[in-house]
Amino acid sequence: MLYDVAVVGAGLAGLSIAQQIQSHGRTVVLLDKSRGVGGRVATRRLHDARLDHGLPYFQAQGPHTQHLIEQYSELLQPWPGKPGAYAAPIGNTAIAKAMAAGLTLHSQYCVTEIHLDSLAWILQGAAMDNPPIMARALVLAIPAPQAIALLDTLPPSPAQSAIIQALARVVFDPCLTVMVGYPLSRQEKLPQRGMIQGRGTKLQWGIEDSSKREQPNQLSLCLHSTPAFAEDHHHDWATGVNILLADWIAQAGPAFSDPLWVQGHRWRYAFPKTPLGTEVVVGQFAMPLLCCGDWCLGSTAEAALASGQAAGDWLLAQG
């Protein structure tokens, strides 16, 4: 099948543009290397707990996030940990799943090569069972370094060189996240409820994630490192998890020295430190190719949605 648009990346930007294009009667296919959708809107199930180890909550940061909160209000509840914050009791990925409903989605499809012939963009996946995807227009709604890696599979040309040079200006901060569980009774000993502010050079901030859940059976926390700490432990992040946990225990007290369980996650492209400063990047190829994401405008959900909307507007304006 030849699609009108192929979107690589099922984070907020990719979901936004796919929804918009499909609502105008165009055929869209959404591809993501993960098992699910959401990108950094990520929820993990661990030991009978759900933890939002990516985006911790939604806020009305502008018109796009305000509309999102209103549109999916049945899934969200105010979170008392921060004024004006909303979270999904079943996990924030529920919002991404709701956005993906009705879309043609290929999960666990890791795009490794892109080609352009006279009729379409052709996408190749890493797995043997990933069929080639053909589309008249291509949107890379993934972090800029990942988009560059795909653009590098194209034959050298002025168009390829120009878009790679633009994307190369974007710089990301990494983050190391530790998810940890305790008996619910330890909640009373937390030095801070809701939002947790770290001290020093290792732990930057954290979330009392179980405070978003209805009748939690344990205390669950998401602890996020400073960018410098994550960078220092990029190649040995398992050791970094242990060091970050020890730093948390030193700050919170001996009551938190014996967790029920611990798991870590490395976010290689956690926060755009140097955004591009434009809503969308348009390649000057024979067939439309666009790049979008929060890194175009900032590091927020509002930036991701605004960039996806701008990419959709551009494509629809082409007729």
C-alpha positions as CSV (number, residue, x, y, z in Angstrom):
1,M,0.0,0.0,0.0
2,L,1.2,3.5,-0.8
3,Y,0.3,5.8,2.1
4,D,-0.1,9.6,1.9
5,V,2.1,10.1,4.9
6,A,4.5,7.9,7.0
7,V,5.3,9.2,10.5
8,V,8.4,7.7,12.2
9,G,8.0,8.2,16.0
10,A,4.9,7.8,18.1
11,G,5.6,10.4,20.7
12,L,3.4,13.4,21.3
13,A,4.6,15.2,18.1
14,G,4.2,12.1,15.9
15,L,0.8,11.2,17.3
16,S,-0.4,14.8,16.9
17,I,0.5,15.0,13.2
18,A,-0.9,11.5,12.5
19,Q,-4.2,12.5,14.1
20,Q,-4.4,15.7,12.2
21,I,-3.5,14.2,8.8
22,Q,-6.0,11.3,9.2
23,S,-8.8,13.7,10.2
24,H,-8.4,15.3,6.8
25,G,-9.0,12.1,5.0
26,R,-5.4,11.2,4.2
27,T,-3.9,7.8,4.8
28,V,-1.3,7.7,7.5
29,V,1.0,5.0,8.9
30,L,2.7,5.5,12.2
31,L,6.0,3.6,13.0
32,D,7.7,3.2,16.3
33,K,10.6,1.0,17.5
34,S,9.0,0.5,20.9
35,R,6.3,-2.0,21.8
36,G,3.9,0.8,22.6
37,V,3.3,4.5,22.0
38,G,4.1,7.7,23.8
39,G,7.9,8.1,23.5
40,R,8.8,10.0,26.7
41,V,5.2,9.8,27.8
42,A,6.2,6.5,29.3
43,T,4.6,4.3,32.0
44,R,6.2,1.1,33.3
45,R,4.5,-1.6,35.3
46,L,6.7,-3.0,38.1
47,H,5.8,-5.2,41.1
48,D,2.0,-4.3,41.0
49,A,2.9,-0.6,40.6
50,R,2.7,1.8,37.6
51,L,5.3,4.5,37.3
52,D,5.5,7.4,34.9
53,H,9.3,7.3,34.4
54,G,9.1,9.8,31.6
55,L,6.8,12.8,31.5
56,P,5.5,12.9,35.1
57,Y,2.4,15.0,34.6
58,F,0.5,17.2,32.1
59,Q,0.2,21.0,32.5
60,A,-1.6,23.7,30.5
61,Q,1.6,25.2,29.1
62,G,-0.2,26.7,26.1
63,P,-3.2,26.1,23.8
64,H,-2.1,22.6,22.7
65,T,-1.6,21.1,26.1
66,Q,-4.8,22.9,27.3
67,H,-6.7,21.2,24.5
68,L,-5.1,17.9,25.3
69,I,-6.1,18.1,29.0
70,E,-9.7,19.0,28.0
71,Q,-9.9,16.4,25.3
72,Y,-8.8,13.5,27.6
73,S,-10.3,14.8,30.8
74,E,-11.9,11.5,31.6
75,L,-8.4,9.9,31.8
76,L,-6.8,12.6,33.9
77,Q,-7.1,13.9,37.4
78,P,-5.6,16.9,39.2
79,W,-2.3,15.8,40.9
80,P,-1.9,17.5,44.3
81,G,1.9,17.2,44.0
82,K,2.1,20.4,41.9
83,P,-0.4,23.1,41.3
84,G,-2.1,22.9,37.9
85,A,-0.7,19.4,37.2
86,Y,-2.8,16.5,35.9
87,A,-1.9,12.8,35.7
88,A,-3.6,9.6,34.6
89,P,-4.2,7.3,37.5
90,I,-3.7,4.3,35.2
91,G,-0.5,5.8,33.9
92,N,0.2,8.7,31.6
93,T,0.8,6.4,28.6
94,A,-3.0,6.1,28.6
95,I,-3.1,9.6,27.0
96,A,-0.8,8.4,24.2
97,K,-2.8,5.2,23.7
98,A,-6.0,7.3,23.4
99,M,-4.3,9.5,20.8
100,A,-3.3,6.5,18.8
101,A,-6.7,4.9,18.8
102,G,-7.9,4.5,15.2
103,L,-4.4,5.1,13.7
104,T,-2.6,2.6,11.6
105,L,0.4,1.7,13.9
106,H,3.3,-0.6,13.4
107,S,5.1,-0.9,16.8
108,Q,8.4,-2.6,17.2
109,Y,9.3,-1.3,13.7
110,C,12.8,0.2,13.9
111,V,13.4,2.1,10.7
112,T,17.0,1.6,9.7
113,E,17.0,3.0,6.1
114,I,15.1,5.4,4.0
115,H,15.1,5.7,0.2
116,L,13.5,8.0,-2.3
117,D,12.4,6.9,-5.7
118,S,10.3,8.8,-8.3
119,L,7.0,8.0,-6.6
120,A,7.5,7.6,-2.9
121,W,9.7,7.4,0.2
122,I,10.5,3.8,1.0
123,L,11.2,2.8,4.6
124,Q,13.1,-0.4,5.6
125,G,12.8,-1.9,9.1
126,A,15.4,-3.8,11.1
127,A,13.4,-7.0,11.7
128,M,12.7,-9.6,9.1
129,D,9.0,-9.3,9.5
130,N,9.0,-5.5,9.1
131,P,7.6,-5.0,5.6
132,P,8.9,-2.0,3.5
133,I,6.6,1.0,3.9
134,M,5.9,3.4,1.0
135,A,4.5,6.9,1.4
136,R,4.3,10.1,-0.6
137,A,5.5,12.2,2.4
138,L,7.7,11.3,5.3
139,V,7.8,12.8,8.8
140,L,10.6,12.1,11.2
141,A,9.1,12.8,14.6
142,I,12.1,11.5,16.6
143,P,15.0,13.1,18.4
144,A,17.3,15.0,16.0
145,P,20.3,12.7,16.4
146,Q,18.1,9.7,15.4
147,A,16.7,11.6,12.4
148,I,20.3,12.4,11.4
149,A,21.2,8.7,11.5
150,L,18.3,8.0,9.1
151,L,19.1,10.9,6.8
152,D,22.7,9.5,6.6
153,T,21.3,6.5,4.8
154,L,20.3,8.7,1.8
155,P,22.7,9.3,-1.0
156,P,24.7,12.6,-0.5
157,S,23.0,15.6,-1.9
158,P,22.7,19.3,-1.2
159,A,19.2,18.7,0.3
160,Q,20.5,15.9,2.6
161,S,23.5,18.0,3.7
162,A,21.4,21.1,4.5
163,I,18.9,19.3,6.7
164,I,21.6,17.3,8.5
165,Q,23.4,20.6,9.2
166,A,20.3,22.1,10.6
167,L,19.5,19.2,12.9
168,A,23.1,18.9,14.1
169,R,22.6,22.2,15.9
170,V,20.3,20.6,18.4
171,V,21.9,19.4,21.7
172,F,20.2,17.1,24.2
173,D,20.8,16.5,27.9
174,P,20.6,12.8,29.0
175,C,18.9,11.6,32.2
176,L,19.2,8.5,34.4
177,T,16.0,7.5,36.1
178,V,15.7,5.2,39.1
179,M,12.3,3.7,39.9
180,V,12.1,2.3,43.4
181,G,9.4,0.8,45.7
182,Y,8.9,0.8,49.5
183,P,6.2,-0.3,51.9
184,L,3.4,2.3,51.9
185,S,4.1,3.1,55.5
186,R,7.4,4.8,54.5
187,Q,5.3,7.5,52.9
188,E,5.1,9.3,56.3
189,K,8.9,9.5,56.4
190,L,9.4,11.2,53.0
191,P,11.3,14.5,53.4
192,Q,9.1,16.0,50.7
193,R,5.7,14.9,49.3
194,G,4.7,15.0,45.7
195,M,7.7,16.7,44.0
196,I,11.1,15.9,45.4
197,Q,14.0,18.4,44.9
198,G,17.4,16.8,44.9
199,R,20.5,18.3,46.6
200,G,24.0,18.1,45.2
201,T,25.3,16.9,41.8
202,K,23.6,13.5,41.4
203,L,19.9,13.6,42.1
204,Q,18.1,16.6,40.4
205,W,14.4,15.9,41.2
206,G,11.9,13.1,41.8
207,I,8.3,12.3,41.9
208,E,6.2,10.5,44.5
209,D,4.6,8.5,41.7
210,S,2.2,6.5,44.0
211,S,0.5,9.7,44.9
212,K,-1.1,9.7,41.4
213,R,-2.6,6.2,41.9
214,E,-5.9,5.3,43.4
215,Q,-5.4,3.2,46.5
216,P,-1.7,2.4,46.0
217,N,-0.4,-0.7,47.8
218,Q,3.2,0.6,48.1
219,L,5.2,3.8,47.9
220,S,6.8,4.1,44.5
221,L,9.2,6.9,43.5
222,C,10.8,8.0,40.2
223,L,14.2,9.7,40.8
224,H,15.9,11.6,38.0
225,S,19.5,12.5,37.8
226,T,21.3,15.7,36.8
227,P,22.4,15.8,33.1
228,A,26.1,15.8,34.2
229,F,25.7,12.7,36.3
230,A,23.9,10.9,33.4
231,E,26.6,11.9,31.0
232,D,29.3,10.6,33.3
233,H,27.6,7.2,33.6
234,H,26.5,6.9,29.9
235,H,28.6,3.8,29.4
236,D,28.0,2.2,32.8
237,W,24.5,3.3,33.7
238,A,23.9,0.2,35.9
239,T,26.5,1.5,38.2
240,G,25.0,4.9,38.0
241,V,21.6,3.5,39.2
242,N,23.3,2.2,42.3
243,I,25.1,5.5,43.0
244,L,22.0,7.6,42.4
245,L,20.0,5.3,44.7
246,A,22.7,5.7,47.4
247,D,22.5,9.5,47.0
248,W,18.7,9.4,47.5
249,I,19.1,7.3,50.6
250,A,21.7,9.7,52.0
251,Q,19.3,12.6,51.4
252,A,16.1,10.9,52.6
253,G,17.4,9.1,55.6
254,P,18.0,5.5,56.7
255,A,14.3,4.6,56.5
256,F,14.8,4.4,52.7
257,S,17.9,2.2,52.8
258,D,16.0,-1.1,52.1
259,P,13.8,-0.8,49.0
260,L,11.5,-3.6,48.0
261,W,12.7,-3.3,44.4
262,V,14.8,-1.0,42.1
263,Q,14.9,-0.6,38.4
264,G,16.7,2.0,36.2
265,H,16.2,3.5,32.8
266,R,18.5,5.6,30.7
267,W,17.1,8.5,28.7
268,R,19.7,9.3,26.1
269,Y,17.7,12.2,24.7
270,A,15.8,13.4,27.7
271,F,15.7,17.1,27.4
272,P,16.6,19.4,24.4
273,K,19.2,21.7,25.9
274,T,19.7,23.6,22.6
275,P,16.4,23.7,20.7
276,L,16.4,24.6,17.0
277,G,14.1,27.6,17.4
278,T,11.7,26.8,14.5
279,E,8.5,24.8,14.5
280,V,9.4,22.3,11.9
281,V,12.3,21.4,9.6
282,V,11.4,21.0,5.9
283,G,13.8,19.1,3.6
284,Q,14.2,20.3,0.0
285,F,13.7,16.9,-1.6
286,A,11.6,15.9,-4.6
287,M,9.0,14.4,-2.2
288,P,8.1,16.0,1.1
289,L,10.2,15.2,4.1
290,L,9.8,17.0,7.5
291,C,11.4,16.7,10.9
292,C,9.5,17.7,14.0
293,G,9.5,17.2,17.8
294,D,9.8,19.1,21.1
295,W,13.4,19.8,20.2
296,C,12.3,22.2,17.5
297,L,10.9,24.7,20.0
298,G,11.9,23.6,23.5
299,S,11.6,20.7,25.9
300,T,7.9,20.6,26.9
301,A,4.8,18.7,25.9
302,E,3.5,22.0,24.5
303,A,6.5,22.3,22.2
304,A,6.1,18.7,21.0
305,L,2.4,19.2,20.2
306,A,3.0,22.6,18.6
307,S,5.7,21.2,16.3
308,G,3.5,18.2,15.3
309,Q,0.6,20.6,14.5
310,A,2.9,22.8,12.4
311,A,4.2,19.8,10.5
312,G,0.6,18.7,9.8
313,D,-0.4,22.2,8.7
314,W,2.5,22.4,6.3
315,L,1.7,19.0,4.7
316,L,-2.0,19.8,4.4
317,A,-1.2,23.2,2.8
318,Q,0.6,21.3,0.0
319,G,-2.7,19.9,-1.2
